[in-house]
Amino acid sequence: MDGPPPPVDQPEPYRPSAPDRAALLRLPRAFGTRFALFVDTEEEFDWGAPLSSANRSVGAIAGLPDAHRRFADRGVPVTYLIDHPVADDPRAVDILSSVIADGRSAIGAQLHPWVNPPFDEAVSARNSFLGNLPPALQAAKIAALTDRIHAAFGHRPHVFRAGRYGLGSDTLPLIAAAGYRIDSSMRSRYDYSGEGGPDFRAISNHPFRTGAPGLIELPLTTVFVGGLGARGRRLQRVLARVPLARGVLARAGLLRRIALTPEDMPIADALEAVRVAVDHGVRLLNFSFHSPSLVPGHTPYVRDAADLAAFHAWWAAMFDLLERLGVAPIGEAELIATMDAMR
């Protein structure tokens, strides 16, 4: 009798090593401690359904002017990392053009492979991570998105994010070759290898030179808090093998992994994470959220009007703390100018 088919070998996930000390960006004393806000500005889709290249609706962009006004009122510039459906929609482009007229905010790029031409791959969970595609196809998709943004806004974007944080071993040189100066695709201390994606557990919160010409990595900030927070990185690999233990420690207040986003991160935990990060010498905090959260019903994080009110209250409390700590906002142009001055 025939036995079960042999297991299919899966390629090793992209697992970048911690940068060496020489690669870490040594920010000047005058820089102080700053924070950046990057928004994944994208199409709406059902987060619980399979991905589809037909999902190109960007109606939630209508919620962006109100949110942008709130950020502008607090002096916070925003970099909108837009994907192909957004860049391809005239109304979305008009709305984005109006909000970046503040002179401090900017347009960057975010690449969702399943809605970004050319469509030469099967749509699948594994192929939703850009870095799993052949290098030539990655390059073609990056070029298509960059050119679309250039045509829509009259200038080329300088900040890049791979959707689903989907970098691969070939991706950073391709991003640099396309003219990008900052990549923000690495989510510090997160591991997506179980879904076919990359493993960023070795990556800390500090910006670093990637080795690709002129390209700096600005990881999304993640902080371990709680009584065991100082041992969070060492415990992370152990807890990955005992999934229930993570929940037990979190409920006991001993160890919680907090990313700097209002999406599924309680404000009390996020405020604690910022205090810990600043105390530990993180000089550049990186905040993020998804643009469809600005209109109720498009993400699991903002389902109704009450959730949206809580979303805005999260930011108000966060900006109050950052101001008290002397952590000032920084926009794309100032970030790049700082990098250029350090050459």
C-alpha positions in Angstrom: 0.0 0.0 0.0 1.2 3.5 -0.9 2.1 5.6 2.2 1.4 9.3 2.6 3.1 11.6 0.1 6.5 12.9 1.3 6.5 16.3 2.8 7.1 19.2 0.5 10.3 21.0 1.4 9.7 24.7 2.1 12.4 27.2 1.6 14.0 28.6 4.8 12.3 31.9 5.8 14.2 35.2 5.5 15.7 35.6 9.0 17.9 38.8 9.1 20.5 38.9 11.7 20.9 41.7 14.2 22.9 44.5 12.6 26.4 44.9 13.9 27.3 48.0 15.9 28.9 49.7 12.9 25.6 49.5 11.0 23.6 51.1 13.8 22.6 54.7 13.0 24.3 56.9 15.6 21.9 59.8 15.8 23.5 63.2 16.8 22.9 64.5 20.3 20.9 67.4 18.9 18.4 65.0 17.4 17.1 64.2 20.9 14.3 61.5 20.9 11.8 61.7 18.1 8.9 59.8 16.7 7.6 59.1 13.2 4.1 58.1 12.1 3.8 55.9 9.0 0.3 54.9 7.8 -0.3 51.8 5.7 -2.6 53.5 3.2 -4.4 50.7 1.4 -7.5 49.1 -0.1 -10.2 47.5 2.0 -10.6 43.8 2.2 -12.1 41.1 4.5 -9.3 40.3 6.9 -10.7 36.8 7.5 -11.1 35.9 3.9 -8.5 34.7 1.3 -6.7 37.4 -0.5 -8.0 38.5 -3.9 -6.6 40.7 -6.6 -10.1 42.0 -7.2 -10.1 43.8 -3.8 -9.3 47.4 -5.0 -11.9 49.5 -3.3 -10.4 52.5 -1.4 -13.5 54.1 -0.1 -12.1 54.4 3.4 -9.7 57.1 2.2 -12.6 59.4 2.8 -11.9 59.2 6.5 -8.4 60.4 6.1 -8.9 64.2 6.1 -10.5 64.2 9.5 -7.8 62.1 11.0 -5.1 64.1 9.3 -6.5 67.3 10.8 -6.3 65.8 14.2 -2.6 64.9 13.6 -1.8 68.3 12.2 -3.5 70.0 15.1 -0.9 68.3 17.3 2.0 69.2 15.0 2.5 65.6 13.8 3.5 65.0 10.1 2.4 61.8 8.6 4.0 59.7 5.9 1.2 57.8 3.9 2.6 54.6 2.5 0.2 54.0 -0.3 -0.3 50.9 -2.4 -1.2 50.4 -6.0 -5.1 50.6 -5.7 -4.7 53.9 -3.8 -2.3 55.4 -6.3 -4.5 54.2 -9.1 -7.7 55.9 -7.8 -8.1 59.6 -8.8 -10.3 60.5 -5.8 -7.9 58.9 -3.4 -5.0 60.8 -5.1 -6.9 64.1 -4.8 -7.6 63.5 -1.1 -4.0 62.6 -0.4 -2.7 65.5 -2.4 -4.8 67.9 -0.3 -3.6 66.6 3.1 0.2 66.5 2.2 -0.2 70.2 1.2 0.6 70.9 4.9 4.2 70.9 3.7 5.5 68.4 6.3 3.6 65.2 5.4 4.6 62.9 2.5 3.7 60.0 0.3 5.6 56.8 0.5 5.0 53.3 -1.0 3.5 50.1 0.4 3.5 47.0 -1.8 0.7 44.4 -1.6 1.8 41.9 -4.3 -1.7 40.5 -4.9 -3.1 43.8 -6.1 0.1 45.2 -7.7 1.0 44.5 -11.3 2.5 42.6 -13.0 0.3 39.7 -12.0 2.6 36.8 -12.9 2.2 34.7 -9.7 -0.7 32.7 -8.1 -2.5 34.6 -5.4 -1.7 32.7 -2.2 -0.8 33.3 1.4 2.9 32.6 0.7 3.0 34.8 -2.3 1.4 37.7 -0.3 5.0 38.2 1.1 6.8 40.1 -1.6 10.2 38.5 -0.7 8.9 35.1 -1.6 8.6 36.0 -5.3 11.4 35.7 -7.8 13.7 38.7 -7.7 12.8 39.8 -11.3 9.1 39.8 -10.4 9.8 41.7 -7.1 11.7 44.3 -9.1 8.9 44.6 -11.7 6.2 45.1 -9.0 8.4 47.7 -7.2 8.9 49.6 -10.4 5.2 49.5 -11.3 4.2 50.9 -7.9 6.9 53.5 -7.9 6.1 54.7 -11.4 2.3 54.8 -10.6 3.0 57.0 -7.5 5.3 59.2 -9.5 2.7 59.7 -12.2 0.0 60.4 -9.6 1.9 62.9 -7.4 4.7 64.2 -9.6 7.5 62.9 -7.5 9.0 59.6 -6.6 8.5 58.2 -3.1 11.5 57.8 -0.7 10.0 55.5 2.0 9.0 51.9 1.3 7.2 49.2 3.2 6.5 45.7 2.0 2.9 44.8 2.8 2.6 42.1 5.6 6.3 43.1 6.4 7.1 40.7 3.5 10.8 41.2 2.9 13.0 38.5 1.5 16.8 38.1 1.1 16.7 39.8 -2.3 14.3 42.7 -1.5 16.4 45.4 0.2 18.9 45.8 -2.8 15.9 46.0 -5.1 14.3 48.7 -3.0 17.6 50.7 -2.9 18.0 50.3 -6.7 14.6 51.8 -7.2 15.7 55.0 -5.4 14.2 54.5 -1.9 16.1 55.9 1.1 14.2 54.4 4.0 12.7 51.0 4.4 10.2 50.3 7.2 9.3 46.7 6.5 10.9 45.1 9.6 8.6 44.6 12.5 10.9 44.4 15.5 10.7 41.1 17.5 7.9 39.6 15.3 8.1 36.3 13.5 5.9 35.5 10.5 7.7 32.3 9.4 4.8 30.2 10.5 2.8 31.9 7.7 5.6 31.6 5.1 6.9 35.1 5.9 10.1 36.5 7.5 11.4 36.2 11.0 12.4 39.6 12.6 13.0 38.3 16.2 16.7 39.4 16.0 15.8 42.9 15.0 15.8 45.6 17.7 14.1 49.0 17.6 17.2 51.0 16.5 17.5 52.3 12.9 20.4 50.8 10.9 22.2 50.8 7.6 21.0 47.8 5.6 24.1 47.3 3.5 22.1 48.2 0.3 23.4 51.5 -1.0 21.9 54.5 0.7 19.1 52.5 2.4 18.3 52.8 6.1 16.0 50.4 7.9 13.6 52.0 10.4 12.0 49.0 12.2 8.5 49.3 13.6 8.9 49.7 17.4 8.1 46.8 19.6 8.6 46.8 23.4 8.4 44.0 26.0 6.7 45.3 29.2 5.8 43.7 32.5 7.8 42.2 35.3 9.8 40.0 32.9 10.0 42.7 30.2 13.8 42.9 30.4 14.0 39.2 29.6 11.4 39.4 26.8 13.8 38.8 23.9 15.3 35.7 25.5 11.9 34.3 26.6 10.4 34.9 23.2 11.9 31.8 21.5 10.9 29.6 24.5 7.3 30.9 24.5 7.0 30.3 20.8 7.2 26.6 21.6 4.6 26.9 24.4 1.9 29.1 22.9 -0.4 29.0 26.0 2.4 30.3 28.2 2.5 33.6 26.4 -1.2 34.3 27.2 -0.7 33.2 30.9 2.2 35.6 31.3 0.4 38.5 29.6 -2.7 38.0 31.8 -0.5 37.9 34.9 1.1 41.2 33.8 4.5 39.6 33.6 5.3 39.9 29.9 3.5 41.6 27.1 4.8 42.4 23.6 3.6 45.9 22.7 3.8 47.4 19.2 3.3 51.1 18.8 -0.1 51.1 17.1 -3.6 51.8 18.3 -4.7 48.6 16.6 -5.2 45.9 19.3 -2.8 47.5 21.7 -4.4 49.0 24.8 -3.4 52.6 25.5 -2.2 51.8 29.0 0.2 49.2 27.6 1.3 51.4 24.8 2.1 54.3 27.2 4.1 51.9 29.3 6.0 50.7 26.2 6.9 54.2 25.2 8.2 55.0 28.7 10.3 51.8 28.6 11.6 52.5 25.1 12.7 56.0 26.0 14.3 54.8 29.3 16.2 52.2 27.3 17.6 54.7 24.9 15.5 54.2 21.8 16.0 57.5 20.0 13.5 57.1 17.1 10.1 55.6 17.8 8.1 54.3 14.8 4.3 54.3 15.0 1.9 52.8 12.5 -1.7 51.9 11.6 -3.8 50.9 8.6 -5.8 53.6 6.9 -9.1 51.5 6.6 -9.3 51.7 10.4 -10.3 55.3 9.9 -13.8 54.2 8.8 -15.7 51.7 11.0 -16.3 48.2 9.6 -13.1 47.8 7.5 -10.7 46.3 10.0 -11.1 44.1 13.1 -9.7 47.0 15.2 -12.4 49.6 14.4 -15.8 48.0 14.0 -18.1 50.8 15.0 -18.3 54.4 16.1 -17.3 53.6 19.6 -14.1 51.9 18.4 -13.3 54.9 16.2 -13.7 57.3 19.2 -11.4 55.0 21.2 -8.9 55.1 18.3 -8.8 58.9 18.3 -8.6 58.9 22.2 -5.6 56.5 22.0 -3.7 59.1 19.9 -4.7 62.0 22.1 -3.3 60.2 25.2 -0.2 59.1 23.4 0.6 62.6 22.1 0.1 64.0 25.6 2.7 61.5 26.9 5.2 62.1 24.1 5.0 65.8 24.7 5.6 65.4 28.4 8.6 63.2 27.7 10.0 65.7 25.2 9.7 63.3 22.3 9.1 65.4 19.2 7.6 64.4 15.9 9.6 64.1 12.7 8.6 63.9 9.1 10.1 62.2 6.1 12.1 65.2 4.8 13.7 65.8 8.1 14.5 62.1 8.6 16.3 62.0 5.2 18.1 65.3 5.9 19.3 63.8 9.2 20.6 60.7 7.4 22.3 62.7 4.7 24.1 64.8 7.4 25.5 61.6 8.9 27.2 60.4 5.8 
